[in-house]
Amino acid sequence: MLSAGAWKTATGSFASWRPDCAASRLLTLLDQRTTHLQFSLVNTNRECRNLTEESLRNLAAACREAGLPLVWVIVPRTLEIRPGRFLKRSLNGATDRLRRHFMALADELSVPVIGLKPVLAEVQAREEAYLPGDAHWNEAGHRAVSAAVLPVLGAAIFPGFPRPQE
């Protein structure tokens, strides 16, 4: 059973509680299988970075060997997009370094990569990109992400698909 503190962490504040948001956050809290692949401060140490790099290298090699297209999509944490205090912005530097490392790895392995941080930051500068009290995208966020991802995925899967504008 979750304590009141864990429930509050998983669901945000009690005042902004919504069943759909709460369920999503609770599942994320309970299912930690993808934690090592998430861009967070806990994963900025060398061991986590090396394990993730090894997994991504293996994935790229397996896809290449099987003749399967591969595209990496790097999704920023909500805290990297929504405005915040100085401490939050300074802590984001660690995840920026990690992101740059994996974008360079994708380039080294010739794997197309889509970094969604600038895409979502552009939306957030104009309007809210996320659901209220939640880390998931709203309609504006989804539209921007699909516009960024679709051309790259299409080009990877279907030869001759219109390439994204540079």
Legacy VTK file of the C-alpha trace (Angstrom):
# vtk DataFile Version 3.0
C-alpha trace
ASCII
DATASET POLYDATA
POINTS 166 float
0.000 0.000 0.000
1.260 3.467 -0.883
1.779 6.042 1.815
0.062 9.424 1.486
3.436 10.946 0.541
4.073 8.369 -2.196
0.520 8.817 -3.498
0.991 12.589 -3.593
4.294 12.156 -5.455
2.711 9.743 -7.914
-0.371 11.827 -8.565
0.795 15.410 -8.086
-1.021 17.545 -5.577
-4.306 16.339 -4.158
-5.907 19.595 -5.290
-5.222 18.894 -8.965
-5.995 15.176 -8.793
-7.616 13.706 -11.864
-8.213 9.946 -12.165
-6.628 9.683 -15.632
-3.480 11.559 -14.581
-3.263 9.764 -11.260
-3.439 6.335 -12.879
-0.683 7.207 -15.342
1.646 8.511 -12.646
0.884 5.615 -10.326
1.750 3.086 -13.033
4.999 4.919 -13.740
5.874 4.882 -10.043
5.062 1.184 -9.614
6.640 -0.039 -12.852
10.293 0.973 -12.701
11.447 -1.202 -15.637
12.188 1.781 -17.889
13.777 3.992 -15.243
17.321 3.308 -16.503
16.365 4.579 -19.973
14.848 7.833 -18.766
16.760 11.098 -18.832
16.952 11.916 -15.158
19.646 12.878 -12.709
19.758 9.341 -11.367
20.909 8.157 -14.800
23.659 10.662 -15.415
26.328 8.555 -13.767
28.833 6.686 -15.934
27.510 3.190 -15.126
23.949 3.984 -16.216
25.154 5.798 -19.315
27.413 2.890 -20.293
24.660 0.285 -19.775
22.248 2.303 -21.869
24.860 2.881 -24.566
25.585 -0.845 -24.744
21.868 -1.601 -25.088
21.451 0.994 -27.847
24.514 -0.276 -29.729
23.128 -3.826 -29.525
19.724 -2.651 -30.717
21.247 -0.794 -33.682
23.352 -3.831 -34.635
20.389 -6.223 -34.368
18.205 -3.961 -36.513
20.954 -3.538 -39.098
21.543 -7.322 -39.214
17.808 -8.000 -39.626
17.406 -5.252 -42.237
14.976 -3.338 -40.032
14.795 0.453 -39.953
15.559 2.130 -36.647
14.815 5.658 -35.495
15.571 6.933 -32.007
13.202 9.460 -30.493
14.552 11.307 -27.464
11.724 12.659 -25.322
12.554 15.334 -22.743
11.245 15.298 -19.216
8.387 17.723 -18.620
10.592 19.619 -16.174
12.945 20.436 -19.044
10.185 22.144 -21.015
7.929 23.845 -18.507
9.349 27.006 -16.996
10.828 26.662 -13.550
13.099 27.992 -10.877
16.858 28.352 -11.114
17.604 25.041 -9.343
15.419 23.090 -11.762
17.030 24.778 -14.765
20.536 24.101 -13.440
19.758 20.420 -12.781
18.579 20.109 -16.380
22.190 20.634 -17.468
23.026 17.068 -16.464
20.283 15.639 -18.646
21.317 17.946 -21.518
24.812 16.418 -21.410
23.315 12.922 -21.423
21.067 13.837 -24.368
24.004 15.233 -26.368
25.958 12.032 -25.656
23.204 9.826 -27.111
22.575 12.122 -30.071
26.298 11.830 -30.894
26.055 8.049 -30.497
23.136 7.959 -32.951
25.221 9.959 -35.416
28.182 7.585 -34.935
25.914 4.576 -35.604
24.114 6.298 -38.522
20.784 5.979 -36.735
18.297 8.770 -37.440
17.428 10.535 -34.192
14.688 12.964 -33.331
15.251 15.178 -30.305
11.874 16.433 -29.138
13.168 19.023 -26.671
13.226 21.940 -29.167
9.905 20.817 -30.662
8.109 20.830 -27.315
9.913 23.965 -26.104
8.641 25.832 -29.174
5.063 24.776 -28.420
5.450 25.643 -24.738
6.651 29.142 -25.663
3.331 29.751 -27.468
0.892 27.648 -25.448
0.757 24.805 -22.951
2.141 21.558 -24.401
1.077 19.284 -21.533
-2.098 18.180 -19.812
-2.819 20.108 -16.606
-0.969 18.586 -13.653
0.451 15.804 -15.813
3.582 14.931 -17.774
1.724 13.804 -20.891
1.217 15.963 -23.963
-2.034 17.683 -24.737
-3.346 18.133 -28.286
-0.848 20.905 -29.116
2.059 18.795 -27.865
0.905 15.739 -29.819
0.458 17.736 -33.023
3.967 19.169 -32.800
5.539 15.803 -31.997
3.701 14.033 -34.817
4.779 16.747 -37.279
8.412 16.215 -36.209
8.351 12.418 -36.065
6.225 11.378 -39.059
8.577 12.543 -41.849
11.599 10.889 -40.235
9.779 7.612 -39.575
8.281 7.672 -43.053
11.696 8.185 -44.649
13.179 5.350 -42.573
10.393 2.907 -43.415
9.392 3.887 -46.954
12.083 4.806 -49.485
11.069 7.934 -51.361
8.893 9.246 -48.522
9.191 13.049 -48.376
12.178 13.912 -46.219
11.846 16.410 -43.352
12.794 20.002 -44.054
16.179 20.885 -42.554
LINES 1 167
166 0 1 2 3 4 5 6 7 8 9 10 11 12 13 14 15 16 17 18 19 20 21 22 23 24 25 26 27 28 29 30 31 32 33 34 35 36 37 38 39 40 41 42 43 44 45 46 47 48 49 50 51 52 53 54 55 56 57 58 59 60 61 62 63 64 65 66 67 68 69 70 71 72 73 74 75 76 77 78 79 80 81 82 83 84 85 86 87 88 89 90 91 92 93 94 95 96 97 98 99 100 101 102 103 104 105 106 107 108 109 110 111 112 113 114 115 116 117 118 119 120 121 122 123 124 125 126 127 128 129 130 131 132 133 134 135 136 137 138 139 140 141 142 143 144 145 146 147 148 149 150 151 152 153 154 155 156 157 158 159 160 161 162 163 164 165
